[in-house]
Amino acid sequence: MDQNLNSNSFGAPSVYHAVIVIFLEFFAWGLLTAPTLVVLHETFPKHTFLMNGLIQGVKGLLSFLSAPLIGALSDVWGRKSFLLLTVFFTCAPIPLMKISPWWYFAVISVSGVFAVTFSVVFAYVADITQEHERSMAYGLVSATFAASLVTSPAIGAYLGRVYGDGLVVVLASAIAMLDICFILVAVPESLPEKMRPASWGAPISWEQADPFASLRKVGQDSTVLLICITVFLSYLPEAGQYSSFFLYLRQIMRFSPESVAAFIAVLGLLSIVAQTVVLSLLMRSIGNKNTILLGLGFQILQLAWYGFGSEPWMMWAAAALAAMSTITFPAISALVSRTAEPDQQGVGQGMVTGIRGLCNGLGPALYGFIFYIFHVELDAPPDSNGDSSGHTQTHHQLFPQSSIIPGPPFLFGACSVLLALLVALFIPEHPHLGPRPGGWKKHSSPHGHPQSPQLPGEAKEPLLQDTNV
């Protein structure tokens, strides 16, 4: 089956195939930013933040449970089939927004089973890049995610205001279908044939599919344990922030739909610069570990600013810090790829994605609960013209008990990332140089460190070595 899928593609696998897949998927979802905020509040007029956290929480927990299985299967059966599977089911809820909002949010929750596109994409990139190229390639993929959100929310908000949200949903559905067709027609398989079994009947053990078994394996390697604790403590607040921040801007800070779209665009542009140019310079000058530490430092400052900020201009100023904090995950992914063997990249990235999936479940629910206990809610949607001229009066009415800390969940997040920074201090700079206990790696390379396989006919010159875009 996989060979039939691959026969339809053309060209050698490259980072740019992964980039296009990520761009189209998240561009489609970016179009729905403004309509989703409206539908969410209309569907759950009471306790909007809490319900948003529960929906995203269920999705994240399902992602956590499925990520190890999908990563292990992609190590055996190839990446292309699972790119197709994850993109299809991740985008499946889109058409339901106008058909039935209740079914839309229900399917979003269930789609978490396959919402692990980044895990497969990072494994795809690891298959076709050398170790010294990988951090920049991961940065390019992460920057593409940011780039997909530069214009899509603004386009969606404009089309929704002029032509109605129905057109936005149709356009997003069409782009999702384009992404699926691109994978079917143009994306080649990245996993070499020699690293895959001859048929799709190869067995997968329950141990590989058990997400809790992968968590237990984390403790068998001290470096992996430190990396996973760092990922958990830093991504827990990021997941909560990602699920609720734009709703926070719209309902609490009184941003108009156009202002929210502009905020996302500015944040996306700054993130692209951070994850390409800045990340490349930092990885070469201060190394992998110090880049992670710097990114965590920016994240602490950003969350603290969001937590204490009470005016719209403060949110805009903190966006620069938020953009710089996005260098953390590609740097961590590069560190994981150096720790995993060539035939275990899917398992390694799946393990980190599993931790992130757990955070995607806990973070939104935790943020929603903190918003709830601090009574950060609206009983009525923002005014139709989105004008923030009445912002100050409404804002103080919303925070009768917490005017000193307008955003309590963000302050909690800053404390969590501070703990992640302390843990990351103990991560070795060169984890592949020391002995590694068994458990999550099965094979060692002849030279004692992982090397990505070179496909026949693949260009020998390094990808993204001198330029990142």
DRENSE-928071 format. One line per field, with one value per residue (C-alpha): residue number from 1; x, y, z. Coordinates in pm, whole numbers. Layout:
N
resi [NUM,...] $
u [X,...] $
v [Y,...] $
w [Z,...] $
This chain:
469
resi [1,2,3,4,5,6,7,8,9,10,11,12,13,14,15,16,17,18,19,20,21,22,23,24,25,26,27,28,29,30,31,32,33,34,35,36,37,38,39,40,41,42,43,44,45,46,47,48,49,50,51,52,53,54,55,56,57,58,59,60,61,62,63,64,65,66,67,68,69,70,71,72,73,74,75,76,77,78,79,80,81,82,83,84,85,86,87,88,89,90,91,92,93,94,95,96,97,98,99,100,101,102,103,104,105,106,107,108,109,110,111,112,113,114,115,116,117,118,119,120,121,122,123,124,125,126,127,128,129,130,131,132,133,134,135,136,137,138,139,140,141,142,143,144,145,146,147,148,149,150,151,152,153,154,155,156,157,158,159,160,161,162,163,164,165,166,167,168,169,170,171,172,173,174,175,176,177,178,179,180,181,182,183,184,185,186,187,188,189,190,191,192,193,194,195,196,197,198,199,200,201,202,203,204,205,206,207,208,209,210,211,212,213,214,215,216,217,218,219,220,221,222,223,224,225,226,227,228,229,230,231,232,233,234,235,236,237,238,239,240,241,242,243,244,245,246,247,248,249,250,251,252,253,254,255,256,257,258,259,260,261,262,263,264,265,266,267,268,269,270,271,272,273,274,275,276,277,278,279,280,281,282,283,284,285,286,287,288,289,290,291,292,293,294,295,296,297,298,299,300,301,302,303,304,305,306,307,308,309,310,311,312,313,314,315,316,317,318,319,320,321,322,323,324,325,326,327,328,329,330,331,332,333,334,335,336,337,338,339,340,341,342,343,344,345,346,347,348,349,350,351,352,353,354,355,356,357,358,359,360,361,362,363,364,365,366,367,368,369,370,371,372,373,374,375,376,377,378,379,380,381,382,383,384,385,386,387,388,389,390,391,392,393,394,395,396,397,398,399,400,401,402,403,404,405,406,407,408,409,410,411,412,413,414,415,416,417,418,419,420,421,422,423,424,425,426,427,428,429,430,431,432,433,434,435,436,437,438,439,440,441,442,443,444,445,446,447,448,449,450,451,452,453,454,455,456,457,458,459,460,461,462,463,464,465,466,467,468,469] $
u [0,276,466,155,122,485,470,237,484,771,1120,1339,1202,1300,1232,1013,762,717,697,412,214,240,164,-156,-293,-249,-340,-679,-723,-593,-878,-1120,-967,-1229,-1531,-1429,-1418,-1771,-1912,-1745,-1906,-2244,-2239,-2117,-2226,-2163,-1813,-1663,-1303,-1381,-1556,-1280,-1027,-1223,-1261,-893,-806,-983,-817,-474,-517,-620,-315,-97,-244,-201,132,364,163,159,530,619,401,560,905,792,551,684,592,375,76,67,105,-208,-389,-304,-381,-713,-849,-707,-895,-1211,-1399,-1368,-1685,-1894,-1861,-2163,-2348,-2361,-2145,-2199,-2073,-1792,-1655,-1721,-1526,-1245,-1210,-1210,-973,-697,-635,-467,-362,9,114,421,549,539,674,975,1047,1020,1273,1506,1507,1646,1881,2219,2257,2420,2136,1851,1802,1776,1538,1319,1331,1211,920,825,860,627,366,404,397,68,-85,55,-221,-483,-663,-680,-809,-1065,-1181,-1216,-1402,-1628,-1721,-1782,-1923,-2012,-1850,-1995,-1750,-1460,-1553,-1578,-1238,-1075,-1224,-1090,-739,-750,-846,-560,-320,-450,-415,-62,40,-118,33,357,505,761,834,1133,1202,1450,1322,1600,1466,1112,970,874,501,240,189,487,391,385,414,180,486,554,192,151,199,259,526,704,685,834,1117,1195,1353,1596,1803,1886,1920,1583,1428,1560,1445,1095,1058,1170,919,637,700,752,480,210,161,222,-59,-292,-195,-236,-587,-718,-504,-684,-1014,-862,-767,-1113,-1330,-1121,-877,-1154,-955,-1161,-1148,-917,-690,-670,-581,-317,-173,-142,20,280,352,385,628,845,836,954,1257,1323,1294,1509,1769,1794,1779,2051,2282,2221,2276,2610,2728,2607,2507,2196,2156,2212,1962,1701,1784,1756,1420,1290,1408,1212,906,921,932,654,416,487,410,85,-3,46,-54,-380,-369,-370,-29,124,-1,160,491,498,451,821,916,660,818,1166,1039,942,1305,1276,1087,1293,1608,1468,1363,1716,1851,1612,1714,2078,1983,1772,1910,1832,1564,1408,1347,972,976,1196,989,671,782,826,504,335,452,326,-1,-36,25,-231,-478,-378,-278,-608,-812,-586,-601,-978,-1014,-791,-990,-1305,-1200,-1085,-1422,-1267,-1579,-1816,-2191,-2228,-2017,-1803,-1982,-2039,-1810,-1522,-1428,-1202,-1285,-1482,-1204,-1095,-1437,-1535,-1194,-1209,-1560,-1427,-1154,-1307,-1088,-772,-693,-327,-298,-536,-419,-364,-305,-17,156,121,275,577,643,617,865,1103,1109,1171,1468,1617,1576,1724,2042,2131,2087,2430,2535,2642,2411,2523,2883,2815,2689,2316,2108,1880,1508,1404,1684,1738,2045,2371,2549,2904,3051,2861,2631,2320,2348,2050,2035,2111,1868,1997,2035,1989,2184,2501,2522,2381,2025,1977,2343,2407,2057,1739,1463] $
v [0,240,161,242,575,660,571,867,1122,1291,1407,1320,1385,1725,1960,2165,1882,1890,2269,2274,2011,2208,2540,2426,2248,2539,2801,2631,2641,2999,3113,2994,3194,3470,3248,2993,3258,3369,3016,2915,3199,3150,2777,2815,3163,3069,2963,3005,2972,2659,2484,2586,2433,2109,2072,2134,1921,1611,1661,1690,1380,1173,1305,1197,845,802,975,682,436,662,740,371,275,545,403,69,155,491,855,935,721,873,1227,1158,1007,1282,1572,1418,1361,1683,1883,1667,1898,2208,2161,2094,2448,2575,2243,2183,2372,2102,1832,2064,2090,1720,1611,1855,1672,1325,1433,1452,1083,1185,1542,1456,1591,1759,1426,1266,1578,1604,1232,1296,1577,1364,1095,1330,1564,1531,1606,1946,2051,1932,2221,2469,2237,2205,2581,2620,2384,2568,2902,2774,2708,3073,3189,3008,3228,3558,3628,3356,3499,3842,3692,3487,3789,4004,3740,3665,4032,4092,3760,3570,3288,3028,3127,3109,2753,2650,2805,2638,2302,2347,2424,2117,1904,2063,1956,1599,1592,1732,1449,1190,1324,1503,1392,1110,860,963,639,418,77,-102,37,-90,-444,-597,-580,-394,-704,-630,-664,-368,-458,-315,-178,51,169,220,593,522,267,539,761,482,446,813,739,487,762,1061,1295,1195,1233,1589,1678,1543,1721,2043,1991,1921,2221,2463,2339,2304,2685,2726,2481,2661,2997,2878,2749,3061,3364,3487,3438,3637,3920,3922,3897,4048,4290,4399,4349,4370,4073,4281,4357,3989,3903,4179,4056,3702,3837,4041,3752,3518,3745,3789,3413,3343,3566,3406,3046,3094,3369,3402,3027,2958,3222,3104,2735,2817,3067,2943,2580,2368,2372,2745,2816,2618,2809,3144,3051,2952,3284,3475,3260,3348,3720,3693,3505,3740,4039,3879,3805,4160,4344,4532,4742,4642,4803,4569,4270,4408,4470,4118,3973,4028,3818,3555,3532,3482,3208,3000,2899,2653,2368,2335,2345,2069,1865,1893,1769,1473,1384,1372,1134,894,638,672,399,538,900,844,694,974,1253,1063,1054,1432,1481,1252,1476,1777,1592,1539,1912,1986,1803,1941,2297,2418,2255,2408,2755,2727,2627,2914,3162,3013,3034,3394,3473,3582,3547,3754,3731,3895,3881,4180,4464,4410,4686,4546,4891,4891,5246,5119,4885,5034,5041,4692,4556,4670,4532,4195,4187,4307,4071,4054,4398,4358,4032,4057,3724,3476,3168,3342,3417,3051,2965,3187,2995,2662,2771,2893,2535,2411,2646,2507,2150,2236,2357,1992,1874,1784,1983,1671,1388,1143,1132,940,583,546,285,72,92,345,286,-46,-2,184,335,217,549,576,859,879,953,1016,778,917,816,713,1016,1259,1580,1567,1936,2030,2155,2500,2529,2884,3015,2925,3047] $
w [0,95,-224,-427,-245,-308,-677,-732,-593,-770,-676,-381,-30,104,393,161,125,503,500,247,438,763,594,425,733,969,710,683,1060,1076,852,1119,1407,1420,1333,1596,1871,1779,1753,2079,2271,2105,2179,2537,2652,3015,3123,2776,2895,3097,2808,2569,2809,2837,2458,2394,2697,2566,2228,2390,2608,2306,2122,2414,2406,2029,1961,2054,1842,1537,1579,1609,1313,1099,1189,1044,765,650,699,398,494,840,710,506,804,1052,816,706,1056,1200,935,942,1186,964,749,1061,1195,999,992,1366,1619,1883,1645,1540,1894,1962,1653,1740,2071,1911,1631,1892,1824,1497,1582,1582,1243,1391,1525,1179,1010,1243,1188,812,841,1055,783,519,707,871,1240,1190,957,1174,1414,1127,940,1249,1284,926,989,1308,1130,858,1125,1230,867,808,1077,949,697,739,1048,884,559,750,953,638,436,732,773,402,279,594,787,551,279,526,622,255,178,479,375,22,147,373,71,-126,149,135,-245,-221,14,-215,-537,-455,-122,-155,120,335,524,333,224,413,742,678,666,334,404,604,817,1041,1406,1645,2009,2272,2448,2152,2145,2519,2595,2962,2873,2678,2984,3195,2945,2990,3326,3177,3019,3237,2939,2796,3141,3175,2822,2882,3218,3050,2768,3016,3240,2950,2717,2984,3006,2632,2553,2791,2645,2287,2357,2531,2452,2141,2319,2608,2371,2215,2526,2804,2642,2400,2081,1763,1519,1299,1596,1688,1328,1320,1650,1513,1194,1383,1618,1321,1134,1442,1505,1150,1204,1543,1421,1112,1133,1512,1578,1323,1472,1828,1749,1587,1846,2185,2115,2147,2525,2571,2293,2487,2806,2627,2476,2819,2961,2697,2770,3142,3065,2809,3041,3331,3106,2990,3353,3480,3161,3183,2865,2495,2429,2687,2490,2174,2351,2496,2145,2071,2374,2273,1928,2072,2301,1996,1942,2233,2070,1749,1963,2186,1880,1745,2078,2072,1716,1829,2111,1900,1655,1282,1288,1606,1507,1499,1847,1980,1831,1922,2285,2296,2105,2356,2640,2446,2388,2761,2807,2536,2756,3093,2990,2839,3115,3381,3224,3185,3550,3670,3461,3610,3976,3925,3762,3434,3222,3009,3028,2686,2368,2268,2096,1729,1609,1812,1932,2235,2334,2632,2727,3059,3224,3106,3195,3557,3589,3481,3746,4071,4274,4066,3926,4027,3828,3529,3382,3668,3444,3265,3594,3689,3352,3421,3744,3559,3291,3562,3694,3338,3312,3632,3505,3163,3330,3395,3033,2886,2581,2386,2498,2228,2348,2668,2719,2684,2863,2649,2642,2383,2128,1959,1741,1764,1470,1391,1503,1830,1730,1515,1147,924,629,285,15,-328,-544,-258,-282,-74,2,343,356,503,604,485,432,612,382] $
